[in-house]
Amino acid sequence: MLLDTPSLYFRAFYGVPESVTAPDGTPVNAVRGLIDMMATLIRQHSPTELAACMDADWRPAFRVAAIPSYKAHRVASGQEESVPDALVPQVPVIEDVLDALGFARIGVPGYEADDVIGTLAIRATGAVDIVTGDRDLFQLVDDGKPCRALYTVRGIRNLQLVDEAFVREKYGIPGRAYADFATLRGDPSDGLPGVAGIGEKTAAALITRFGSLAGLLEALESGSADGFPAGARAKLAAARDYLEVALAVVRVAHDAPIPEIDLTCPAKPRDPERLVALADRYGLDGPLNRLLGVLAAA
């Protein structure tokens, strides 16, 4: 089980009232929410291994170099991401709690959590569940592994299971072609413009017809109009420079330099004294006891 941890703690932050605080008034809604999410996930899916994947770099230089608008609208100042003030101090607490519990917490300088997930998913020799609220990770679903996404759009207790059949039915594209499709369509939430005038339906038709973005570009280069919807060829030709670089931005890395690390789910805390101190300091007894009970039972 690979957790898109930033996606989950943002969801917890907005899903649990900010009135949930530590004894000294420090907000802990995201911390408590994430711990309870993990307890639910482990109880329902019984993973033998789990990695909490982190953003060591939320806006990697290699993506910005390719497309300068990448996440530019989410920059607060300098290279810092715009994050709610009440969430900022909770992230280090989340990291401390995960470490004291003994979960593998993995971030790689220069890469996003998505890239860590992509690399671990490719490395894995067995089945993989990716827990995320980010559709970009649908590109990793692979029925042959199997690798699926547990999509949190409807909540942790009502996860949408995303496999190749889901991708085909939802988007009308080959089950493993989501990255190519998303490159054409674009994603305003990430500052990716897509191809002007090419909407979701046309993008799906193009990827289905040509099989991949590479196949589409090859057909574009050939000069043939076969297989292109009316007007689409000219729009794609005008966006050729974008298409040459965008897939490298949309596609998650498969080769992030992650050291060998034990992903085994802990049966008991790695650092019990530290965990007790964190529980007392931030008022986390309830959610931590629930999670520890699930881990012991598993």
Salt bridges, closest charged atoms under 4 A:
ASP24 OD2 - ARG281 NH1 2.91
ASP36 OD1 - ARG290 NE 2.97
GLU81 OE2 - ARG74 NH2 3.52
GLU95 OE2 - ARG105 NH1 3.78
ASP96 OD2 - ARG274 NH2 3.01
ASP99 OD2 - ARG105 NH2 2.83
GLU112 OE2 - ARG63 NH1 2.96
GLU112 OE1 - LYS71 NZ 2.62
ASP115 OD1 - ARG63 NH2 2.67
ASP129 OD1 - ARG148 NE 2.62
ASP142 OD2 - ARG176 NH2 3.36
ASP180 OD1 - ARG251 NH2 3.94
ASP190 OD1 - ARG74 NH1 3.02
GLU200 OE1 - ARG185 NH1 3.59
GLU221 OE1 - ARG240 NH1 3.05
GLU244 OE2 - ARG240 NE 2.82
GLU260 OE2 - ARG123 NH1 3.98
